[in-house]
Amino acid sequence: MKRTKIVPAGVICLGIGLAVLAATAAPAAASHRPASSGVAANPAVGIQDNVLGLGLDESPVAWGQLPLANPVGGLTNYGFNTTNGGPLTQDPHEAFKTEPDKNVYLVFGGKHYLYQGHEGAPTGYVTRINLDETDLKKRVTLIASTRTDGAAVPTFDGITWDPFTHQLLVTAEASAPVGGVFGISLDANGDPVDGKLKPLPALGSGGYEGVQNDSAGNVWLVEDIGGSSVAGGKRPNSYVYRFTPTTSSDLSSGKLEALQVLRKDGTPATASQLSANPSDSFISDLHSYGASFSTRWVTVAGNNSTAGAAAAGATPFKRPENGVFRPGTNFGEFYFTETGDTSKDSTLPGAFGGVFRITQSSPSAATGKLAPVFVGDLQHTGLDNIQFATADRLLVVEDAGDALHTQRNALDSGYVLNLNENKGASKSKQAKGLTPVRWLAEGRDASATYDHTTSPGYNDGDNEVTGIHVSNGDPTVAGILGAKIPELYSGKWRAFWTQQHGENVTWELAFTNPGAWDSKS
């Protein structure tokens, strides 16, 4: 394994010069153990180092202290908004932490960029990391912080690149009418055309987090809005959507649909049913290995996507968050995560979420099948970002939250699922599901530790794993995630993840040993 040293924020916050020095030197020398021994989760006690599995290394490409090359108002640093005049970290009145989230890696004109939306602080914005820039004062630029309609800018969570319209699509994870999808047009050099966020109301308004294109130009959206609490947990309340534009080069009009899952008797499992009975046996069946359900897409009417999906008879899940297409399937397999209730005390079925697969004859097909790929448990839950590292190795990371960290005495982790693990295996073996391999035991830096215990309340606590991303940077239609099988050892594909909250470090992963995925957690 490799242990990455977390530099105390008390040192980092002394100034930008020290921040640059400290964060640049952050990765410590690796220490290894045999892959078969696995990597243990970090306990939720004090400051902890990141621990990587054997065959993995990481280096920081950006961190919260880095100044923006083109600051505007309080948008002064990569991971901090200083509108309140507070110091950057570890102070009762510290600056707002902007929480860079999901990553999009693109190559334009030979230049290598990483784009991110920011989901914390009073207002959202989108930044670009120039991975080739050695001058740290010029590495990160602000590319969009205002809307074309002049309205207030929400914070952003999800992001993807739409090659059909040549724009970044970012999602605001908030209930209607605030949440939704926004576009940022880029030119052939990867620079913003006008630096404006354009609302895309045709895609509806809801708590969207996951956003992904398919080869037909459709936009798939995964919603994350927690359901209301009931005895033993929470109600399912969020949906998986597909937007089919009238023309692939224009997202101003089209049809929004939501996924409907059918019970074994052929009737749909609807929001009204699952809200009235959160212990419905359908939810238990949904989280049982070997189960399979027929699906169809139903049309969503009105701008409020969540309400429209419920009215159309779509099937809600327990906080689905992100999705990705499996490479080599011609966009016929879509995998998405479900976070669950993020509490060890939840007794409702599906409490710990899981990973699901939608299989269709084509990305635009009207019907398909849904099956659980991995069923969460207390040790593996809060599943959030998701990405393929190879054609059959699926990376999944946790965002369990401070309360659950304390309950299970374990910080977040990143896992890899081998989708071929049970291929040809006996039914009894298949019934036990896939074995999650922990490739990352996330640590907790001093800034996140401080926020966990003494934060003023407007900054999150424990570090979170987010933004897992694997791409070769191809900005054409041929480069849509899922179109090509990743080759992380070829030198052309790159992988990133963001250690959100605290110092907000974005890391690049280096893969040196394919056997690292064979250990057990």
C-alpha positions in Angstrom: 0.0 0.0 0.0 1.0 3.6 -0.3 0.4 6.1 2.5 0.0 9.7 1.5 0.9 12.1 4.2 -1.8 14.7 5.2 -0.1 18.0 6.0 -1.5 19.8 9.0 -3.7 22.7 8.0 -2.2 24.8 10.7 1.0 24.8 8.7 -0.7 25.3 5.3 -2.8 28.3 6.4 0.2 30.4 7.2 0.3 31.8 3.7 0.0 31.0 0.0 3.8 30.4 -0.3 3.8 27.8 2.5 0.6 26.3 1.2 2.2 25.7 -2.2 5.3 24.3 -0.6 3.4 22.1 1.8 0.8 20.7 -0.6 3.4 20.1 -3.3 5.4 18.0 -0.8 2.4 16.3 0.6 2.7 12.8 -1.0 5.1 10.8 1.2 7.3 7.9 0.3 5.3 4.7 -0.3 5.2 1.8 2.1 3.8 -1.5 0.7 2.4 -4.7 2.0 1.4 -7.7 -0.2 -1.7 -7.0 -2.2 -3.5 -10.1 -0.8 -3.6 -8.4 2.7 -5.8 -5.6 1.4 -6.2 -2.0 2.7 -8.1 -1.3 5.9 -10.4 1.7 6.3 -9.1 4.6 8.4 -10.7 4.9 11.8 -12.7 8.1 12.4 -10.2 9.4 15.0 -8.0 12.5 14.6 -5.9 13.3 11.6 -5.4 10.3 9.2 -3.2 9.8 6.1 -4.7 8.6 2.8 -3.8 4.9 2.2 -3.6 3.5 -1.3 -3.6 -0.1 -2.4 -0.5 -1.7 -3.8 0.3 -0.6 -7.3 -1.2 2.9 -6.9 0.4 6.3 -6.4 -1.1 9.8 -6.3 0.1 13.4 -6.6 -1.8 16.6 -6.1 -2.8 18.7 -9.1 -4.6 21.4 -7.2 -5.6 22.3 -3.6 -7.8 24.8 -1.9 -5.1 27.3 -1.2 -4.1 27.8 -4.8 -5.0 31.3 -6.0 -7.2 31.7 -9.0 -5.3 33.3 -11.9 -8.3 35.6 -12.6 -10.1 36.2 -9.3 -13.5 37.9 -9.2 -14.8 39.4 -6.0 -14.7 36.7 -3.3 -13.8 34.0 -5.8 -10.1 34.2 -5.0 -8.9 30.6 -4.5 -9.4 27.2 -5.9 -11.2 25.9 -2.8 -12.1 29.0 -0.8 -14.5 31.9 -1.2 -13.3 34.9 0.9 -16.4 37.1 0.7 -16.7 37.0 4.5 -13.1 38.2 5.0 -12.2 35.2 7.1 -8.8 33.4 6.9 -8.5 30.4 4.7 -8.8 27.7 7.3 -8.9 26.6 11.0 -10.6 29.7 12.4 -14.0 30.3 14.0 -14.7 32.7 11.2 -12.8 30.9 8.4 -13.5 31.5 4.7 -16.2 29.5 2.9 -14.9 26.2 1.5 -16.1 25.8 -2.1 -15.7 22.1 -2.4 -14.5 21.3 -5.9 -16.4 18.2 -6.9 -16.6 16.0 -10.0 -13.8 16.1 -12.6 -13.8 16.2 -16.4 -10.4 15.7 -18.2 -10.2 17.1 -21.7 -7.4 17.7 -24.2 -7.6 20.7 -26.5 -4.9 21.6 -28.9 -2.4 19.5 -27.0 -3.2 21.2 -23.7 -4.4 19.0 -20.8 -7.2 20.4 -18.7 -9.3 19.3 -15.7 -12.7 21.0 -15.3 -14.7 21.1 -12.1 -17.9 22.6 -10.6 -17.9 23.7 -7.0 -20.7 22.7 -4.7 -20.0 24.7 -1.5 -20.0 28.3 -0.3 -22.7 30.9 -1.0 -22.4 30.7 -4.8 -21.1 28.1 -7.3 -18.6 28.5 -10.0 -16.6 26.4 -12.5 -12.8 26.2 -12.6 -10.2 24.7 -15.0 -6.9 23.2 -13.9 -4.1 23.5 -16.5 -2.2 20.3 -15.9 0.7 21.5 -18.0 1.1 24.8 -16.2 4.1 24.9 -13.8 3.5 28.4 -12.5 1.1 27.6 -9.6 -0.3 31.2 -9.7 -1.5 30.5 -13.2 -2.6 26.9 -12.9 -6.2 27.3 -12.0 -8.6 29.7 -13.8 -12.2 30.7 -13.2 -14.2 29.9 -16.4 -17.8 30.6 -15.3 -19.4 32.3 -12.3 -22.4 34.2 -13.7 -25.6 33.2 -15.5 -26.8 34.3 -18.9 -30.1 35.4 -17.4 -28.5 37.3 -14.5 -30.1 35.2 -11.8 -28.4 33.8 -8.7 -25.9 31.1 -9.4 -26.5 27.8 -7.5 -23.7 25.5 -6.4 -22.7 22.7 -8.7 -22.1 19.0 -8.1 -22.1 17.0 -11.3 -20.3 17.8 -14.6 -19.7 16.2 -18.0 -18.6 17.2 -21.5 -21.3 17.2 -24.2 -19.4 16.9 -27.5 -22.6 17.3 -29.5 -23.2 20.8 -28.3 -19.5 21.5 -27.4 -20.3 22.6 -23.8 -19.7 21.5 -20.3 -22.9 20.4 -18.6 -23.0 21.1 -14.8 -25.8 20.1 -12.4 -27.2 21.9 -9.4 -28.2 19.4 -6.8 -31.2 21.3 -5.4 -35.0 20.8 -5.4 -37.0 22.6 -8.1 -36.9 25.4 -9.1 -33.2 25.9 -8.2 -31.8 22.6 -9.3 -31.2 21.7 -12.9 -28.6 21.6 -15.7 -26.5 24.5 -17.0 -24.2 24.7 -20.1 -20.9 26.4 -20.5 -19.7 26.7 -24.1 -16.1 26.1 -24.9 -14.2 27.0 -28.0 -11.7 24.8 -29.9 -9.0 25.7 -27.4 -11.0 24.6 -24.4 -11.5 28.3 -23.3 -14.9 29.6 -22.3 -16.8 31.3 -25.2 -18.4 33.9 -22.9 -17.8 32.7 -19.4 -21.5 32.3 -18.8 -23.7 29.6 -17.3 -26.7 29.0 -19.6 -29.8 27.4 -17.9 -31.2 24.4 -19.8 -34.8 24.3 -18.7 -35.8 21.6 -21.2 -33.9 19.1 -19.0 -36.2 19.9 -16.1 -35.5 21.1 -12.6 -34.6 18.7 -9.8 -31.8 17.7 -7.5 -29.6 16.4 -10.3 -26.1 15.2 -9.5 -25.0 12.6 -12.0 -24.9 13.7 -15.7 -23.7 11.6 -18.6 -24.0 11.6 -22.4 -24.6 8.6 -24.6 -23.7 8.0 -28.2 -27.1 9.1 -29.5 -26.8 12.5 -27.9 -29.1 11.8 -25.0 -28.3 13.1 -21.6 -28.8 10.8 -18.6 -29.4 12.4 -15.2 -29.3 10.9 -11.7 -31.1 12.7 -9.0 -30.0 12.9 -5.3 -32.7 14.3 -3.0 -33.1 12.6 0.4 -36.6 11.3 1.2 -38.6 12.3 4.3 -37.8 10.4 7.5 -40.1 7.6 8.8 -39.6 5.1 11.5 -36.5 3.1 10.7 -35.1 5.3 7.9 -36.1 7.3 4.9 -38.5 7.0 2.0 -37.2 6.6 -1.6 -37.5 9.9 -3.3 -35.2 10.4 -6.3 -35.1 9.2 -9.9 -33.0 8.3 -12.9 -33.8 10.4 -16.0 -33.0 10.4 -19.7 -33.4 13.5 -21.8 -33.7 13.0 -25.6 -33.0 16.3 -27.5 -35.0 17.1 -30.6 -31.6 17.4 -32.3 -28.4 16.3 -30.6 -26.6 19.6 -31.2 -29.3 21.6 -29.3 -30.5 21.0 -25.8 -33.2 23.7 -25.8 -36.0 21.2 -26.6 -36.7 17.5 -26.3 -38.3 14.9 -24.1 -37.5 14.2 -20.5 -38.2 10.7 -19.2 -37.8 8.9 -15.9 -37.1 5.2 -15.3 -40.0 3.0 -14.2 -39.3 -0.4 -12.7 -41.9 -3.1 -12.9 -42.8 -5.6 -10.2 -42.7 -9.3 -10.9 -46.4 -9.2 -11.6 -45.8 -6.6 -14.3 -47.2 -3.5 -12.4 -45.0 -0.5 -11.8 -43.4 0.3 -8.4 -44.5 3.9 -7.9 -43.7 6.8 -5.6 -47.1 6.7 -4.0 -46.7 3.0 -3.1 -43.2 3.2 -1.8 -43.9 6.4 0.1 -46.9 4.8 1.8 -44.9 1.7 2.6 -41.1 2.2 2.8 -40.9 -1.5 3.9 -42.5 -2.7 0.6 -41.1 -6.1 -0.3 -40.2 -4.7 -3.7 -37.4 -2.7 -2.1 -36.1 -5.9 -0.5 -36.3 -7.7 -3.8 -34.5 -4.8 -5.5 -31.6 -5.2 -3.1 -31.3 -9.0 -3.6 -28.5 -10.6 -5.6 -29.8 -12.4 -8.7 -32.9 -10.3 -9.0 -33.9 -8.8 -12.3 -36.7 -6.4 -13.2 -38.2 -5.1 -16.4 -38.0 -1.3 -17.0 -39.5 1.3 -19.2 -39.2 5.0 -19.6 -42.2 7.3 -18.8 -42.5 10.9 -19.9 -42.1 13.6 -17.4 -44.3 16.6 -17.7 -43.7 20.1 -16.2 -40.5 21.8 -15.1 -40.5 20.1 -11.6 -38.7 16.9 -12.5 -39.2 15.2 -9.2 -42.9 15.9 -9.0 -43.3 15.1 -12.7 -41.6 11.7 -12.3 -43.8 10.8 -9.4 -46.9 11.8 -11.3 -45.8 9.7 -14.3 -45.5 6.6 -12.2 -41.7 6.4 -12.3 -39.8 4.4 -9.6 -37.9 6.3 -6.9 -34.7 5.1 -5.3 -32.9 5.9 -2.0 -30.7 8.7 -3.2 -29.2 7.5 -6.5 -26.2 9.8 -7.2 -24.0 9.1 -10.2 -24.0 6.9 -13.3 -21.7 5.8 -16.1 -21.8 3.5 -19.2 -19.8 0.3 -19.3 -17.1 0.4 -22.0 -17.5 -2.2 -24.8 -21.3 -2.4 -24.5 -22.2 0.1 -27.2 -23.9 2.2 -24.5 -26.2 -0.8 -23.7 -25.2 -1.0 -20.0 -25.6 1.9 -17.6 -24.4 1.6 -14.0 -25.5 3.9 -11.1 -25.0 4.2 -7.4 -27.5 4.5 -4.6 -26.4 6.1 -1.4 -29.0 4.8 1.0 -29.9 6.2 4.4 -26.3 6.8 5.7 -27.2 5.6 9.2 -26.4 2.3 10.9 -29.7 2.6 12.8 -31.9 2.4 9.6 -33.9 -0.8 9.6 -35.7 -0.3 6.3 -34.9 -2.4 3.3 -32.3 -0.9 1.0 -30.9 1.1 3.9 -27.3 0.8 2.7 -27.9 1.4 -1.0 -25.9 -0.4 -3.7 -24.9 -0.3 -7.4 -27.4 -1.1 -10.1 -27.2 -1.9 -13.8 -29.7 -0.9 -16.5 -29.4 -3.0 -19.7 -31.0 -2.0 -22.9 -30.7 -2.9 -26.6 -29.6 0.6 -27.3 -29.2 3.9 -25.3 -32.5 5.1 -26.8 -34.5 2.0 -26.3 -37.9 2.3 -24.6 -37.5 -0.7 -22.4 -34.8 -2.7 -20.6 -33.8 -4.6 -17.5 -32.6 -3.5 -14.1 -30.5 -5.7 -11.7 -28.5 -5.1 -8.5 -24.7 -5.4 -9.1 -23.6 -4.8 -5.5 -25.8 -4.5 -2.4 -24.4 -2.2 0.3 -23.9 -3.0 3.9 -22.7 -1.0 7.0 -19.1 -1.3 5.9 -19.7 -0.4 2.3 -22.4 2.3 2.0 -22.9 5.9 1.1 -21.9 5.0 -2.5 -21.5 8.1 -4.7 -19.2 8.7 -7.6 -18.6 5.8 -10.1 -16.3 5.2 -13.0 -14.8 2.3 -15.1 -11.1 1.7 -14.8 -11.2 -1.1 -17.4 -14.0 -2.9 -19.2 -14.9 -4.9 -16.1 -13.3 -3.1 -13.2 -15.8 -0.6 -11.7 -14.6 2.1 -9.3 -17.0 3.2 -6.6 -16.4 5.6 -3.8 -18.2 6.5 -0.6 -19.7 9.7 0.9 -21.0 8.3 4.1 -21.0 11.5 6.1 -19.7 12.5 9.5 -22.5 10.8 11.5 -22.0 7.4 9.9 -18.2 7.7 10.1 -18.6 8.0 13.8 -21.2 5.2 14.1 -19.0 2.7 12.3 -15.7 4.2 13.3 -14.5 4.3 9.7 -13.8 7.1 7.2 -14.8 6.9 3.6 -13.2 4.5 1.1 -12.9 3.8 -2.6 -13.6 0.3 -3.9 -13.2 -1.6 -7.1 -15.8 -4.2 -8.2 -14.8 -7.0 -10.6 -17.9 -7.5 -12.7 -16.5 -10.8 -14.0 -15.8 -12.2 -10.5 -18.8 -14.5 -10.6 -18.8 -15.2 -14.3 -19.5 -18.9 -14.7 -19.7 -19.4 -10.9 -22.3 -21.5 -9.1 -25.6 -20.0 -8.0 -24.5 -20.2 -4.4 -21.4 -18.2 -5.2 -23.4 -15.6 -7.3 -25.8 -15.3 -4.4 -23.0 -13.9 -2.2 -22.4 -11.0 -4.6 -19.2 -9.3 -5.6 -16.2 -8.7 -3.4 -15.4 -5.0 -3.0 -11.7 -4.4 -3.1 -10.6 -1.2 -1.2 -8.1 0.7 -3.3 -8.4 3.9 -1.2 -8.7 4.3 2.6 -9.3 8.1 2.7 -7.7 10.1 5.5 -8.8 13.2 7.3 -6.7 16.3 7.0 -6.3 18.8 9.9 -8.7 21.3 8.3 -11.4 18.7 7.9 -10.8 17.5 11.5 -11.2 21.0 12.8 -14.4 21.5 10.9 -15.8 18.2 12.1 -15.4 19.3 15.8 -15.4 23.2 15.9 -16.6 24.4 12.5 -18.8 27.5 12.4 -21.4 25.4 10.7 -21.1 26.6 7.1 -18.3 24.3 6.2 -18.5 20.5 6.0 -16.5 18.3 8.3 -14.8 15.0 7.4 -13.1 14.7 4.0 -15.2 13.0 1.3 -14.1 10.9 -1.7 -15.5 12.4 -4.9 -14.7 13.1 -8.5 -13.3 9.7 -9.4 -12.7 10.1 -13.2 -10.9 8.1 -15.8 -10.5 9.5 -19.4 -8.1 9.9 -22.3 -9.3 13.5 -22.8 -10.8 13.0 -26.2 -13.3 15.8 -26.7 -15.0 14.3 -29.7 -18.1 12.1 -29.9 -15.7 9.1 -30.1 -14.4 10.1 -26.6 -17.7 10.0 -24.7 -17.1 8.0 -21.5 -18.1 4.5 -22.3 -17.2 4.7 -26.0 -13.6 3.3 -25.5 -12.2 0.8 -23.1 -9.8 2.6 -20.7 -6.1 1.6 -20.9 -4.6 3.1 -17.7 -1.2 1.6 -18.4 -0.9 3.0 -21.9 0.2 6.5 -20.8 -2.7 8.1 -22.7 -5.4 7.6 -20.1 -5.4 9.5 -16.8 -7.3 9.1 -13.5 -8.2 11.7 -10.9 -10.1 12.0 -7.6 -11.0 14.9 -5.3 -10.5 14.8 -1.5 -13.4 17.1 -0.9 -13.8 19.3 2.3 -10.9 20.3 4.5 -8.0 21.4 2.3 -9.9 20.3 -0.9 -7.0 18.5 -2.7 -7.5 17.0 -6.2 -5.2 14.1 -6.9 -4.0 12.3 -10.0 -3.7 8.6 -9.7 -0.9 6.6 -11.2 -1.6 2.9 -11.9 1.5 0.7 -11.9 0.3 -2.8 -11.0 -2.9 -4.4 -12.5 -2.7 -7.0 -9.7 -3.6 -4.4 -7.2 -7.3 -5.0 -7.9 -7.1 -8.6 -6.8 -6.8 -8.0 -3.1 -9.7 -8.1 -0.7 -11.0 -5.4 1.7 
